[in-house]
């Protein structure tokens, strides 16, 4: 089915708004954590347990995204999930104790995971319909949405704005934008083969198998295809997690950067990752996702070496830049390949790999912390070198699922 260029451009803009709004809604809550901790009187360990409920909610979503997408279609799930995500985030501001905050964050994580899967399914559908790689750029817009929202929330908090008003406003604005984005996407990426049969046409497209009927013989066969893709995705998120939690500390300990300005280390990683994602679509289109992922793994390993051996700021920042740029296409590439796992359909493959990725994500920072406690932070961050090597080993599997599906 062909589409006019203007139709395709509008669809790409709509998917970009999906991703940008998801990043915006997620990050709108984070700068308010210190005020919530102070208001609720949470200790450090209590706060750690409370925020862990976000990850638990994401893991608990399990197969829910695939079932919802098969019933209602991915676009409807993005719209409905964003509404519930916004309500959950806004409700967090009304928490009266740690238990309520944990419950709210559980639902924030639950609905965020559902929206994440659905927006990737929509993006993959538009990408395949237009025969144009867009997924890396969409993930870059998620990062930009998060950065903009985090900055806005920080300014609001600093100027005494009521967090309940701010989060409610963000939820309303985000939902309005999502509705507009849905109109922009229209029917691009959807199949009409089942129209008039009583089956939702979009849902049929979302769960249809991209293969010509080849189907793994068992769940074990599906996992054998999905696990290597999830490993690559975990490597990508591990770099992000290390940047979130350890880059500023490394800047202070390794290179003597003042604590007040150490946040530049995080900004360097996220900024280079954004640039890598915007350029990643062209590079993947030109050279293939496997080659670019393998190159990315090499850059992560090289950057990790630069970080753990750094004794001055320039080398450290260069190493962090290589890490961020190298990790840019790993998650988009893994989720794009997941859509081609034979026998589970587009939504099922993305849901499975996304869920495994989130489970693996939980172990990254604790692993770095354990190694650092047994030795030093340099030894802990040496995990980056291993992450780069593992990425290079499994990068070839990004094209494997699609090639198997096309046989």
Beta strands, then each sheet from edge to edge (+ up, - down):
end
